[in-house]
Amino acid sequence: MGSGDGKVKKLVGSGTKWMLEAEVQLDGAVMSLSVDHLNKELLAGTSAGKIYRIFPSDLSATLHTEGHTSAINDLSLLKGNNEIFATITKKGKLLLGLC
């Protein structure tokens, strides 16, 4: 789970009994979490415009890329490959990315 204080936490349990197994502190509030199709990696986007790769086994995190902190006006994907993209803001800041 991600939170507004920038922490991603791994909880185990069920019902009303949950225990904190691990946590990692990221820069900025956690705005989104995405799991890869093999459940081996998370991507976490933060309010600081940073995207982190997180491994669920131990919650180790590495900075994947830095993104925009303002509204994105357009998104373009490479034909036939949704892992490569480009975005641009109203102010003209361009970001090229690879997922």
N, CA, C and O atoms as a GROMACS GRO file, in nm:
protein
  396
    1MET      N    1   0.084  -0.118   0.000
    1MET     CA    2   0.000   0.000   0.000
    1MET      C    3   0.088   0.124   0.000
    1MET      O    4   0.197   0.123   0.058
    2GLY      N    5   0.042   0.229  -0.064
    2GLY     CA    6   0.115   0.355  -0.068
    2GLY      C    7   0.040   0.459   0.012
    2GLY      O    8  -0.080   0.446   0.035
    3SER      N    9   0.112   0.563   0.056
    3SER     CA   10   0.047   0.662   0.140
    3SER      C   11   0.094   0.804   0.109
    3SER      O   12   0.193   0.825   0.038
    4GLY      N   13   0.021   0.899   0.162
    4GLY     CA   14   0.050   1.040   0.140
    4GLY      C   15   0.179   1.087   0.204
    4GLY      O   16   0.229   1.194   0.168
    5ASP      N   17   0.233   1.011   0.297
    5ASP     CA   18   0.359   1.052   0.360
    5ASP      C   19   0.480   0.997   0.283
    5ASP      O   20   0.594   1.012   0.329
    6GLY      N   21   0.457   0.934   0.168
    6GLY     CA   22   0.567   0.885   0.085
    6GLY      C   23   0.612   0.744   0.117
    6GLY      O   24   0.712   0.698   0.062
    7LYS      N   25   0.541   0.676   0.204
    7LYS     CA   26   0.581   0.540   0.240
    7LYS      C   27   0.500   0.437   0.161
    7LYS      O   28   0.380   0.453   0.140
    8VAL      N   29   0.570   0.332   0.119
    8VAL     CA   30   0.505   0.213   0.064
    8VAL      C   31   0.525   0.104   0.166
    8VAL      O   32   0.638   0.079   0.209
    9LYS      N   33   0.418   0.041   0.207
    9LYS     CA   34   0.424  -0.059   0.314
    9LYS      C   35   0.376  -0.195   0.265
    9LYS      O   36   0.284  -0.205   0.184
   10LYS      N   37   0.441  -0.298   0.317
   10LYS     CA   38   0.400  -0.435   0.289
   10LYS      C   39   0.338  -0.490   0.416
   10LYS      O   40   0.404  -0.502   0.520
   11LEU      N   41   0.209  -0.523   0.407
   11LEU     CA   42   0.136  -0.575   0.521
   11LEU      C   43   0.101  -0.721   0.496
   11LEU      O   44   0.077  -0.761   0.382
   12VAL      N   45   0.099  -0.801   0.603
   12VAL     CA   46   0.056  -0.940   0.595
   12VAL      C   47  -0.052  -0.963   0.699
   12VAL      O   48  -0.048  -0.904   0.807
   13GLY      N   49  -0.147  -1.049   0.668
   13GLY     CA   50  -0.254  -1.080   0.763
   13GLY      C   51  -0.387  -1.088   0.693
   13GLY      O   52  -0.396  -1.102   0.571
   14SER      N   53  -0.492  -1.080   0.774
   14SER     CA   54  -0.628  -1.082   0.721
   14SER      C   55  -0.724  -1.030   0.827
   14SER      O   56  -0.689  -1.019   0.944
   15GLY      N   57  -0.845  -1.000   0.784
   15GLY     CA   58  -0.947  -0.953   0.878
   15GLY      C   59  -0.902  -0.830   0.954
   15GLY      O   60  -0.872  -0.726   0.894
   16THR      N   61  -0.896  -0.841   1.087
   16THR     CA   62  -0.854  -0.729   1.171
   16THR      C   63  -0.713  -0.745   1.224
   16THR      O   64  -0.668  -0.665   1.305
   17LYS      N   65  -0.641  -0.848   1.178
   17LYS     CA   66  -0.505  -0.873   1.225
   17LYS      C   67  -0.405  -0.855   1.110
   17LYS      O   68  -0.389  -0.943   1.025
   18TRP      N   69  -0.340  -0.741   1.110
   18TRP     CA   70  -0.242  -0.709   1.008
   18TRP      C   71  -0.110  -0.669   1.075
   18TRP      O   72  -0.110  -0.604   1.180
   19MET      N   73   0.000  -0.708   1.013
   19MET     CA   74   0.132  -0.673   1.066
   19MET      C   75   0.215  -0.609   0.955
   19MET      O   76   0.208  -0.650   0.839
   20LEU      N   77   0.293  -0.510   0.993
   20LEU     CA   78   0.384  -0.445   0.899
   20LEU      C   79   0.505  -0.535   0.879
   20LEU      O   80   0.577  -0.565   0.974
   21GLU      N   81   0.528  -0.577   0.755
   21GLU     CA   82   0.641  -0.663   0.725
   21GLU      C   83   0.762  -0.583   0.675
   21GLU      O   84   0.876  -0.617   0.706
   22ALA      N   85   0.737  -0.476   0.598
   22ALA     CA   86   0.846  -0.393   0.546
   22ALA      C   87   0.787  -0.260   0.500
   22ALA      O   88   0.667  -0.249   0.475
   23GLU      N   89   0.874  -0.159   0.489
   23GLU     CA   90   0.831  -0.031   0.434
   23GLU      C   91   0.950   0.040   0.373
   23GLU      O   92   1.065   0.015   0.409
   24VAL      N   93   0.922   0.130   0.280
   24VAL     CA   94   1.025   0.210   0.216
   24VAL      C   95   0.974   0.353   0.206
   24VAL      O   96   0.856   0.376   0.180
   25GLN      N   97   1.062   0.449   0.228
   25GLN     CA   98   1.028   0.591   0.220
   25GLN      C   99   1.069   0.645   0.083
   25GLN      O  100   1.184   0.631   0.042
   26LEU      N  101   0.974   0.705   0.014
   26LEU     CA  102   1.001   0.764  -0.117
   26LEU      C  103   0.992   0.916  -0.108
   26LEU      O  104   0.940   0.969  -0.010
   27ASP      N  105   1.041   0.984  -0.209
   27ASP     CA  106   1.038   1.130  -0.214
   27ASP      C  107   0.903   1.175  -0.269
   27ASP      O  108   0.873   1.153  -0.387
   28GLY      N  109   0.821   1.237  -0.186
   28GLY     CA  110   0.688   1.283  -0.226
   28GLY      C  111   0.580   1.183  -0.188
   28GLY      O  112   0.609   1.067  -0.157
   29ALA      N  113   0.457   1.228  -0.190
   29ALA     CA  114   0.343   1.143  -0.159
   29ALA      C  115   0.325   1.039  -0.270
   29ALA      O  116   0.344   1.070  -0.388
   30VAL      N  117   0.288   0.919  -0.233
   30VAL     CA  118   0.262   0.814  -0.332
   30VAL      C  119   0.130   0.846  -0.401
   30VAL      O  120   0.025   0.853  -0.336
   31MET      N  121   0.136   0.864  -0.533
   31MET     CA  122   0.017   0.900  -0.611
   31MET      C  123  -0.038   0.781  -0.689
   31MET      O  124  -0.158   0.776  -0.720
   32SER      N  125   0.049   0.684  -0.721
   32SER     CA  126   0.003   0.567  -0.796
   32SER      C  127   0.096   0.449  -0.772
   32SER      O  128   0.216   0.466  -0.749
   33LEU      N  129   0.038   0.330  -0.778
   33LEU     CA  130   0.114   0.205  -0.770
   33LEU      C  131   0.066   0.114  -0.882
   33LEU      O  132  -0.054   0.103  -0.909
   34SER      N  133   0.161   0.051  -0.948
   34SER     CA  134   0.129  -0.040  -1.057
   34SER      C  135   0.214  -0.166  -1.042
   34SER      O  136   0.332  -0.158  -1.009
   35VAL      N  137   0.153  -0.281  -1.066
   35VAL     CA  138   0.223  -0.410  -1.054
   35VAL      C  139   0.246  -0.465  -1.194
   35VAL      O  140   0.157  -0.459  -1.279
   36ASP      N  141   0.366  -0.519  -1.219
   36ASP     CA  142   0.392  -0.578  -1.350
   36ASP      C  143   0.313  -0.708  -1.367
   36ASP      O  144   0.258  -0.760  -1.270
   37HIS      N  145   0.307  -0.759  -1.488
   37HIS     CA  146   0.222  -0.874  -1.518
   37HIS      C  147   0.271  -1.003  -1.452
   37HIS      O  148   0.197  -1.101  -1.447
   38LEU      N  149   0.394  -1.006  -1.400
   38LEU     CA  150   0.447  -1.125  -1.331
   38LEU      C  151   0.446  -1.109  -1.179
   38LEU      O  152   0.491  -1.199  -1.108
   39ASN      N  153   0.397  -0.996  -1.129
   39ASN     CA  154   0.395  -0.966  -0.985
   39ASN      C  155   0.534  -0.966  -0.924
   39ASN      O  156   0.550  -1.001  -0.806
   40LYS      N  157   0.635  -0.928  -1.001
   40LYS     CA  158   0.772  -0.927  -0.950
   40LYS      C  159   0.824  -0.787  -0.924
   40LYS      O  160   0.932  -0.770  -0.869
   41GLU      N  161   0.746  -0.686  -0.964
   41GLU     CA  162   0.794  -0.550  -0.952
   41GLU      C  163   0.677  -0.453  -0.945
   41GLU      O  164   0.574  -0.475  -1.008
   42LEU      N  165   0.695  -0.347  -0.867
   42LEU     CA  166   0.597  -0.238  -0.860
   42LEU      C  167   0.658  -0.114  -0.921
   42LEU      O  168   0.780  -0.096  -0.917
   43LEU      N  169   0.576  -0.028  -0.977
   43LEU     CA  170   0.616   0.107  -1.013
   43LEU      C  171   0.535   0.200  -0.925
   43LEU      O  172   0.413   0.188  -0.916
   44ALA      N  173   0.602   0.293  -0.860
   44ALA     CA  174   0.535   0.389  -0.772
   44ALA      C  175   0.562   0.530  -0.822
   44ALA      O  176   0.678   0.570  -0.836
   45GLY      N  177   0.456   0.604  -0.850
   45GLY     CA  178   0.469   0.744  -0.891
   45GLY      C  179   0.442   0.833  -0.771
   45GLY      O  180   0.350   0.807  -0.693
   46THR      N  181   0.521   0.940  -0.757
   46THR     CA  182   0.505   1.029  -0.643
   46THR      C  183   0.473   1.172  -0.686
   46THR      O  184   0.488   1.208  -0.803
   47SER      N  185   0.428   1.251  -0.589
   47SER     CA  186   0.394   1.391  -0.615
   47SER      C  187   0.518   1.474  -0.650
   47SER      O  188   0.504   1.585  -0.699
   48ALA      N  189   0.636   1.421  -0.625
   48ALA     CA  190   0.761   1.490  -0.660
   48ALA      C  191   0.802   1.462  -0.805
   48ALA      O  192   0.909   1.503  -0.848
   49GLY      N  193   0.715   1.392  -0.880
   49GLY     CA  194   0.742   1.364  -1.020
   49GLY      C  195   0.841   1.251  -1.041
   49GLY      O  196   0.899   1.237  -1.149
   50LYS      N  197   0.860   1.169  -0.940
   50LYS     CA  198   0.955   1.059  -0.950
   50LYS      C  199   0.882   0.926  -0.960
   50LYS      O  200   0.777   0.906  -0.900
   51ILE      N  201   0.940   0.836  -1.037
   51ILE     CA  202   0.885   0.701  -1.052
   51ILE      C  203   0.991   0.604  -1.002
   51ILE      O  204   1.105   0.606  -1.047
   52TYR      N  205   0.952   0.519  -0.908
   52TYR     CA  206   1.043   0.423  -0.845
   52TYR      C  207   1.008   0.281  -0.886
   52TYR      O  208   0.891   0.247  -0.901
   53ARG      N  209   1.110   0.198  -0.902
   53ARG     CA  210   1.092   0.053  -0.916
   53ARG      C  211   1.107  -0.006  -0.777
   53ARG      O  212   1.204   0.023  -0.707
   54ILE      N  213   1.011  -0.087  -0.736
   54ILE     CA  214   1.012  -0.147  -0.603
   54ILE      C  215   0.995  -0.297  -0.617
   54ILE      O  216   0.907  -0.344  -0.690
   55PHE      N  217   1.080  -0.373  -0.548
   55PHE     CA  218   1.068  -0.518  -0.549
   55PHE      C  219   0.988  -0.562  -0.427
   55PHE      O  220   1.030  -0.536  -0.314
   56PRO      N  221   0.874  -0.628  -0.449
   56PRO     CA  222   0.784  -0.665  -0.339
   56PRO      C  223   0.846  -0.754  -0.233
   56PRO      O  224   0.804  -0.750  -0.117
   57SER      N  225   0.945  -0.834  -0.268
   57SER     CA  226   1.003  -0.928  -0.171
   57SER      C  227   1.061  -0.856  -0.050
   57SER      O  228   1.042  -0.900   0.063
   58ASP      N  229   1.132  -0.744  -0.072
   58ASP     CA  230   1.194  -0.673   0.040
   58ASP      C  231   1.166  -0.522   0.039
   58ASP      O  232   1.218  -0.449   0.124
   59LEU      N  233   1.087  -0.476  -0.056
   59LEU     CA  234   1.054  -0.335  -0.077
   59LEU      C  235   1.177  -0.249  -0.105
   59LEU      O  236   1.177  -0.129  -0.076
   60SER      N  237   1.282  -0.308  -0.162
   60SER     CA  238   1.395  -0.226  -0.205
   60SER      C  239   1.351  -0.142  -0.324
   60SER      O  240   1.282  -0.191  -0.413
   61ALA      N  241   1.390  -0.015  -0.324
   61ALA     CA  242   1.344   0.078  -0.426
   61ALA      C  243   1.461   0.147  -0.493
   61ALA      O  244   1.560   0.182  -0.429
   62THR      N  245   1.448   0.167  -0.624
   62THR     CA  246   1.546   0.244  -0.700
   62THR      C  247   1.471   0.344  -0.786
   62THR      O  248   1.361   0.316  -0.835
   63LEU      N  249   1.530   0.460  -0.804
   63LEU     CA  250   1.468   0.562  -0.888
   63LEU      C  251   1.474   0.516  -1.033
   63LEU      O  252   1.581   0.489  -1.087
   64HIS      N  253   1.357   0.508  -1.095
   64HIS     CA  254   1.348   0.465  -1.236
   64HIS      C  255   1.361   0.586  -1.328
   64HIS      O  256   1.440   0.584  -1.423
   65THR      N  257   1.284   0.689  -1.301
   65THR     CA  258   1.287   0.810  -1.384
   65THR      C  259   1.221   0.925  -1.308
   65THR      O  260   1.150   0.905  -1.210
   66GLU      N  261   1.247   1.043  -1.357
   66GLU     CA  262   1.179   1.161  -1.303
   66GLU      C  263   1.081   1.210  -1.407
   66GLU      O  264   1.114   1.220  -1.526
   67GLY      N  265   0.962   1.241  -1.363
   67GLY     CA  266   0.857   1.283  -1.455
   67GLY      C  267   0.814   1.426  -1.432
   67GLY      O  268   0.883   1.503  -1.366
   68HIS      N  269   0.701   1.459  -1.488
   68HIS     CA  270   0.645   1.594  -1.477
   68HIS      C  271   0.578   1.614  -1.342
   68HIS      O  272   0.528   1.520  -1.281
   69THR      N  273   0.578   1.738  -1.298
   69THR     CA  274   0.501   1.773  -1.178
   69THR      C  275   0.385   1.866  -1.212
   69THR      O  276   0.312   1.909  -1.124
   70SER      N  277   0.369   1.895  -1.341
   70SER     CA  278   0.254   1.974  -1.386
   70SER      C  279   0.175   1.891  -1.488
   70SER      O  280   0.216   1.781  -1.525
   71ALA      N  281   0.063   1.945  -1.531
   71ALA     CA  282  -0.027   1.872  -1.621
   71ALA      C  283   0.042   1.834  -1.751
   71ALA      O  284   0.120   1.910  -1.808
   72ILE      N  285   0.010   1.712  -1.798
   72ILE     CA  286   0.062   1.663  -1.925
   72ILE      C  287  -0.041   1.694  -2.032
   72ILE      O  288  -0.160   1.662  -2.017
   73ASN      N  289   0.004   1.757  -2.140
   73ASN     CA  290  -0.087   1.791  -2.249
   73ASN      C  291  -0.101   1.681  -2.352
   73ASN      O  292  -0.206   1.667  -2.415
   74ASP      N  293   0.005   1.602  -2.371
   74ASP     CA  294  -0.002   1.499  -2.474
   74ASP      C  295   0.087   1.382  -2.438
   74ASP      O  296   0.187   1.397  -2.368
   75LEU      N  297   0.049   1.265  -2.487
   75LEU     CA  298   0.122   1.141  -2.466
   75LEU      C  299   0.131   1.071  -2.600
   75LEU      O  300   0.032   1.060  -2.672
   76SER      N  301   0.250   1.023  -2.634
   76SER     CA  302   0.269   0.951  -2.758
   76SER      C  303   0.342   0.820  -2.728
   76SER      O  304   0.440   0.818  -2.654
   77LEU      N  305   0.291   0.711  -2.787
   77LEU     CA  306   0.352   0.579  -2.769
   77LEU      C  307   0.418   0.536  -2.899
   77LEU      O  308   0.369   0.568  -3.007
   78LEU      N  309   0.528   0.463  -2.888
   78LEU     CA  310   0.595   0.410  -3.006
   78LEU      C  311   0.506   0.302  -3.068
   78LEU      O  312   0.456   0.214  -2.998
   79LYS      N  313   0.486   0.310  -3.197
   79LYS     CA  314   0.398   0.215  -3.265
   79LYS      C  315   0.446   0.072  -3.242
   79LYS      O  316   0.561   0.039  -3.270
   80GLY      N  317   0.356  -0.012  -3.189
   80GLY     CA  318   0.388  -0.152  -3.166
   80GLY      C  319   0.463  -0.181  -3.036
   80GLY      O  320   0.493  -0.296  -3.007
   81ASN      N  321   0.493  -0.076  -2.957
   81ASN     CA  322   0.567  -0.095  -2.832
   81ASN      C  323   0.517   0.005  -2.729
   81ASN      O  324   0.561   0.120  -2.729
   82ASN      N  325   0.427  -0.036  -2.640
   82ASN     CA  326   0.372   0.054  -2.539
   82ASN      C  327   0.468   0.082  -2.425
   82ASN      O  328   0.431   0.154  -2.332
   83GLU      N  329   0.588   0.030  -2.429
   83GLU     CA  330   0.685   0.054  -2.321
   83GLU      C  331   0.768   0.180  -2.345
   83GLU      O  332   0.833   0.229  -2.252
   84ILE      N  333   0.767   0.233  -2.467
   84ILE     CA  334   0.842   0.355  -2.498
   84ILE      C  335   0.742   0.466  -2.525
   84ILE      O  336   0.650   0.449  -2.605
   85PHE      N  337   0.760   0.580  -2.458
   85PHE     CA  338   0.662   0.687  -2.470
   85PHE      C  339   0.728   0.824  -2.460
   85PHE      O  340   0.844   0.835  -2.417
   86ALA      N  341   0.655   0.926  -2.498
   86ALA     CA  342   0.698   1.065  -2.482
   86ALA      C  343   0.578   1.144  -2.432
   86ALA      O  344   0.465   1.121  -2.475
   87THR      N  345   0.605   1.238  -2.343
   87THR     CA  346   0.500   1.328  -2.293
   87THR      C  347   0.550   1.470  -2.301
   87THR      O  348   0.670   1.495  -2.304
   88ILE      N  349   0.456   1.564  -2.305
   88ILE     CA  350   0.492   1.705  -2.308
   88ILE      C  351   0.391   1.784  -2.225
   88ILE      O  352   0.272   1.753  -2.224
   89THR      N  353   0.440   1.887  -2.155
   89THR     CA  354   0.354   1.971  -2.073
   89THR      C  355   0.317   2.098  -2.148
   89THR      O  356   0.372   2.127  -2.254
   90LYS      N  357   0.223   2.173  -2.091
   90LYS     CA  358   0.180   2.300  -2.149
   90LYS      C  359   0.298   2.397  -2.160
   90LYS      O  360   0.303   2.480  -2.251
   91LYS      N  361   0.393   2.386  -2.066
   91LYS     CA  362   0.509   2.474  -2.066
   91LYS      C  363   0.618   2.427  -2.163
   91LYS      O  364   0.722   2.491  -2.175
   92GLY      N  365   0.595   2.314  -2.232
   92GLY     CA  366   0.690   2.265  -2.330
   92GLY      C  367   0.796   2.171  -2.279
   92GLY      O  368   0.891   2.141  -2.351
   93LYS      N  369   0.782   2.123  -2.155
   93LYS     CA  370   0.880   2.029  -2.101
   93LYS      C  371   0.851   1.889  -2.159
   93LYS      O  372   0.742   1.835  -2.143
   94LEU      N  373   0.951   1.833  -2.224
   94LEU     CA  374   0.939   1.704  -2.290
   94LEU      C  375   1.005   1.597  -2.204
   94LEU      O  376   1.111   1.620  -2.145
   95LEU      N  377   0.941   1.482  -2.197
   95LEU     CA  378   0.997   1.368  -2.123
   95LEU      C  379   0.987   1.244  -2.211
   95LEU      O  380   0.880   1.212  -2.262
   96LEU      N  381   1.098   1.176  -2.229
   96LEU     CA  382   1.100   1.049  -2.299
   96LEU      C  383   1.112   0.941  -2.194
   96LEU      O  384   1.191   0.954  -2.101
   97GLY      N  385   1.035   0.834  -2.207
   97GLY     CA  386   1.034   0.732  -2.104
   97GLY      C  387   1.035   0.591  -2.159
   97GLY      O  388   1.001   0.566  -2.275
   98LEU      N  389   1.074   0.501  -2.071
   98LEU     CA  390   1.074   0.358  -2.099
   98LEU      C  391   1.024   0.287  -1.975
   98LEU      O  392   1.080   0.305  -1.867
   99CYS      N  393   0.922   0.208  -1.990
   99CYS     CA  394   0.867   0.132  -1.876
   99CYS      C  395   0.934  -0.003  -1.867
   99CYS      O  396   0.903  -0.081  -1.777
   0.00000   0.00000   0.00000
